[in-house]
Amino acid sequence: MDVEGAGGGSGGTPPLPRSIWVVAWGSLASQVLLLADRGVAFDSWAGVVLSVCFGALLVGYVSAGVVRARPVRFVLACVVMVLGALSELVSVLSASGQDALDVLTLLASVTVLGALVVFRGSDWFLWQRTRSPDSGRAPIGPLVAVAVLVGVLGGVAAPQDGGLDAPVRVGAR
C-alpha cells in the first residue's frame, strides 16, 4: 500500500500518500500542456472570468471528494480522466496528433490514471472510507489548492476548435 508521502499523520490519521500528489501535479502538468497547445481564451473577458470561477469551484469540489474517498466524486473523476486519456490517445494515433505535445499530454494522463489507481488502494483511501462525511476535516488544503489552480488554468484555456466550418442554414429553399 502507498502510505508514504507528504503530510504526516496525527494520531490514527495515515499520511497522505505520494500517489495523490502525483495525481495533483500530473493534472496540473496536463493543464499546462493544454494551455500551451490551445493558448489563452480572449473572446470575452466576462466569459473567461466565469469559466475560471466555475472551473476552480468544480475541480476543487470534485478533487476534495476524491481525496476524501467519496464514491460519486471519485467515479466522476475516473470517468473524466479515462475519457480524456482516450481522446488524447486518438489524437496521438491520428495523423494530426504527431507532435510531442500530444504525446506528453497522453503520458501525463496515463500517469495520473495510474496514480489514481494506486491511491485507491492506499491506507489513506481506506481510512477515509471508514469515516462519515461529517466526522471532521482531513488536512487536504494544499491538494485542493493545486486542484483549484488546475480548474483556473482550464478556464483560461481557449476552447478546442473542432475543425468544422459548416454554415447552418435555417429556412426553406
C-alpha positions as CSV (number, residue, x, y, z in Angstrom):
1,M,0.0,0.0,0.0
2,D,1.1,3.5,-0.7
3,V,1.3,5.2,2.7
4,E,4.5,7.2,2.4
5,G,4.0,10.8,1.5
6,A,4.0,14.4,2.2
7,G,2.0,15.2,5.3
8,G,2.4,13.2,8.3
9,G,-0.5,11.6,10.1
10,S,-1.5,12.7,13.5
11,G,-2.8,10.0,15.9
12,G,-4.7,7.5,13.8
13,T,-4.6,9.5,10.6
14,P,-2.5,7.9,8.0
15,P,-0.2,10.2,6.0
16,L,-1.3,11.5,2.6
17,P,0.1,9.0,0.0
18,R,2.5,10.1,-2.6
19,S,0.2,8.8,-5.3
20,I,-2.4,11.6,-4.7
21,W,0.4,14.2,-5.1
22,V,1.2,12.5,-8.4
23,V,-2.4,12.9,-9.4
24,A,-2.4,16.6,-8.4
25,W,0.9,17.5,-10.1
26,G,0.2,15.4,-13.1
27,S,-3.2,17.0,-13.5
28,L,-1.5,20.4,-13.3
29,A,1.0,19.4,-15.9
30,S,-1.8,18.2,-18.2
31,Q,-3.5,21.6,-17.9
32,V,-0.2,23.5,-18.6
33,L,0.2,21.3,-21.7
34,L,-3.4,22.0,-22.7
35,L,-2.8,25.7,-22.3
36,A,0.4,25.5,-24.3
37,D,-1.5,23.8,-27.1
38,R,-4.6,25.9,-27.2
39,G,-3.5,29.2,-25.9
40,V,-5.5,31.6,-23.8
41,A,-9.1,32.4,-24.4
42,F,-9.6,36.1,-25.3
43,D,-13.0,36.1,-26.9
44,S,-14.9,37.5,-24.0
45,W,-13.3,38.6,-20.7
46,A,-16.6,38.1,-18.9
47,G,-16.8,34.6,-20.3
48,V,-13.2,33.8,-19.2
49,V,-13.8,35.1,-15.7
50,L,-17.0,33.0,-15.5
51,S,-15.2,30.0,-16.9
52,V,-12.3,30.4,-14.4
53,C,-14.6,30.7,-11.4
54,F,-16.7,27.7,-12.5
55,G,-13.6,25.6,-13.3
56,A,-11.9,26.4,-10.0
57,L,-15.1,25.6,-7.9
58,L,-15.9,22.4,-9.8
59,V,-12.4,21.0,-9.9
60,G,-11.8,22.0,-6.3
61,Y,-15.0,20.4,-5.1
62,V,-14.6,17.1,-7.1
63,S,-10.9,16.9,-6.0
64,A,-11.8,17.3,-2.3
65,G,-14.2,14.5,-2.7
66,V,-11.6,12.3,-4.4
67,V,-9.1,12.9,-1.7
68,R,-11.8,12.2,1.0
69,A,-12.7,9.0,-0.9
70,R,-16.2,10.0,-1.7
71,P,-17.5,7.4,-4.2
72,V,-19.5,9.5,-6.6
73,R,-16.8,12.2,-7.0
74,F,-14.1,9.5,-7.2
75,V,-16.0,7.7,-10.0
76,L,-16.8,11.0,-11.7
77,A,-13.1,11.9,-11.7
78,C,-12.1,8.5,-13.0
79,V,-14.6,8.7,-15.9
80,V,-13.4,12.2,-16.9
81,M,-9.8,11.1,-16.7
82,V,-10.4,8.0,-18.8
83,L,-12.3,9.9,-21.4
84,G,-9.6,12.5,-21.6
85,A,-6.9,9.8,-21.9
86,L,-8.8,8.1,-24.7
87,S,-9.3,11.4,-26.5
88,E,-5.5,12.0,-26.2
89,L,-4.8,8.5,-27.4
90,V,-6.9,9.1,-30.5
91,S,-5.2,12.4,-31.1
92,V,-1.8,10.7,-30.9
93,L,-2.8,7.9,-33.2
94,S,-4.4,10.2,-35.8
95,A,-2.5,12.0,-38.5
96,S,-2.9,15.3,-36.8
97,G,-1.5,14.2,-33.5
98,Q,2.1,13.6,-34.3
99,D,3.6,16.4,-32.3
100,A,5.5,15.9,-29.0
101,L,2.9,18.0,-27.1
102,D,0.2,15.3,-27.8
103,V,2.5,12.5,-26.6
104,L,3.4,14.4,-23.5
105,T,-0.2,15.1,-22.7
106,L,-1.1,11.4,-23.2
107,L,1.8,10.4,-20.9
108,A,0.6,12.8,-18.2
109,S,-2.9,11.4,-18.4
110,V,-1.7,7.8,-18.2
111,T,0.5,8.7,-15.2
112,V,-2.5,10.4,-13.4
113,L,-4.7,7.4,-14.1
114,G,-2.1,5.0,-12.7
115,A,-1.5,7.2,-9.6
116,L,-5.3,7.3,-9.1
117,V,-5.4,3.5,-9.1
118,V,-2.6,3.3,-6.6
119,F,-4.3,6.0,-4.4
120,R,-7.5,3.8,-4.5
121,G,-5.6,1.1,-2.6
122,S,-3.8,3.3,-0.1
123,D,-4.2,3.3,3.6
124,W,-5.4,6.9,3.4
125,F,-8.2,6.0,1.0
126,L,-9.3,3.0,3.0
127,W,-9.2,5.1,6.2
128,Q,-11.3,7.8,4.6
129,R,-13.9,5.2,3.6
130,T,-14.4,4.3,7.2
131,R,-15.2,7.8,8.2
132,S,-18.6,9.6,7.9
133,P,-18.7,12.7,5.8
134,D,-19.3,14.9,8.9
135,S,-16.6,13.4,11.1
136,G,-14.2,16.3,10.8
137,R,-12.0,17.6,8.1
138,A,-8.9,15.9,6.8
139,P,-5.8,18.0,6.2
140,I,-6.1,18.3,2.4
141,G,-5.8,22.1,1.8
142,P,-2.6,22.0,-0.3
143,L,-4.0,19.3,-2.6
144,V,-7.3,21.2,-3.1
145,A,-5.3,24.4,-3.8
146,V,-3.5,22.6,-6.6
147,A,-6.8,21.3,-7.9
148,V,-8.2,24.9,-7.9
149,L,-5.2,26.0,-9.9
150,V,-6.0,23.2,-12.4
151,G,-9.6,24.5,-12.7
152,V,-8.3,28.1,-13.2
153,L,-6.0,27.0,-16.0
154,G,-8.8,25.0,-17.6
155,G,-11.0,28.1,-17.5
156,V,-8.3,30.3,-19.1
157,A,-7.5,27.8,-21.9
158,A,-9.1,28.6,-25.3
159,P,-11.8,26.2,-26.4
160,Q,-10.8,23.5,-28.8
161,D,-11.6,24.1,-32.4
162,G,-13.4,21.1,-33.7
163,G,-12.3,21.8,-37.2
164,L,-15.8,22.1,-38.5
165,D,-16.6,25.1,-40.7
166,A,-20.1,24.2,-41.9
167,P,-22.6,27.0,-42.1
168,V,-26.0,26.3,-40.6
169,R,-29.0,27.3,-42.8
170,V,-32.4,27.6,-41.4
171,G,-35.4,28.0,-43.7
172,A,-36.9,26.8,-46.9
173,R,-35.2,26.8,-50.2
